[in-house]
Amino acid sequence: MLFYTQLIYIKPGREETFLRFEDHVLPLLEKYNGKLLLRWRQTDGCVVETGIGDPYEIHLVSFETIEDFRNYANDKTRLEYLPLKDESVAKIVLIEGKQL
């Protein structure tokens, strides 16, 4: 089992565009043995300290294998909606891990 954490930073005023992207791509996870374990959006004042800024959302997803993750990333439907992501996301920090 592999885990991926994404710190997602949104361009100012592009939140709705990002949410439209997610509405189309998050349901595809299960098709590739992926699970959305956590989708967290912070509230003002909850970050105690940061050296990388405040992400708009944090996602934790799991996949059975690296191939499942790659297949999800290359899904035809997901690729069709990438312009929404490009339009709305300033940067993403992707952290790969495994359960200890």
N, C-alpha and C positions, 0 to 999 in steps of 0.2 A: 504494500500500500504506500503510495506517494502522496505527499501533502504539498499544496501550493498556497502561499499567502501572498495576496496582492495588496499593496498600498496604492490607492488610486487617487490621483490628483487631477482635479477638473479645472478646465479653463473657466474664468469668471463668466457667469451668465449662461453657461452651457450645460447646466444640470439636467434640464429636460431632454436634451439631445442624448446625453449619456444614458438616462433612464430608458429611452426608447431603444437604444442599443441593447441594454441588458434585458429588456422585455423579449427581445428576439433570440438572444444567444444563451441565456441561462437555462431555458428549458431543454437545450440540446445536451446538457451535461450527462443526463441519464442514458442517452443513446450510446455514450462512450464509457459507461461504467464510472461516471463521475458523480460526485455528490457535493452539493453546496452545504457545507457544515456550518458556516457562519457568514452572515452579511451584516456588517456593523457600520452604522453611520454615527459619528460622534456628535455630541452636543457641545455648545460653547462652554468652556471652562473645565472640561473633563481631562484634558491633557496636562499632566503635571510638568513635563519637560520634553522638549523635542530638539533634535539637531537636524531634522530632515523636513520640517514643516508639518502641517496638519493635513492628512489625507481626507478627501471627501468621504470615501468608503474604504473599508478593509474587508476583503473576502478571504475565507479559508475554504478550499475545495480539496477533495481527494479523488484519486484515480487509482485503479487496480495496478496499472502498468504505465510505463513511459509511453508505450505505443498508444494506449488509450488517450493520454494527454495530447499526443501529437495528432492523432486522428480528430480529436475535438478541435484543436487549433486550426486544422486544415479543412474542417467541415464546409461544404459548399454554401450552405445557408449562412453560416457564421461569416464567411468571407464576403458575402454579398452586403452584409451590414457593417463591415469595417470602416467605411467612410463616416458613419455616425461616430464611431470611436475616435477616429482621427480628428474629427471636427470638435470633439468635446473633451478629450483627455490631454492634459498637459504632460503628464508622465505617469508611469507605473513602475513601482519597485516590486519585482517578483522574487519571492524567496521559496526555494525548494527544500523540502525536508522529509523526514521519515519519523515514524513513531518509535520511541526508545522504550 
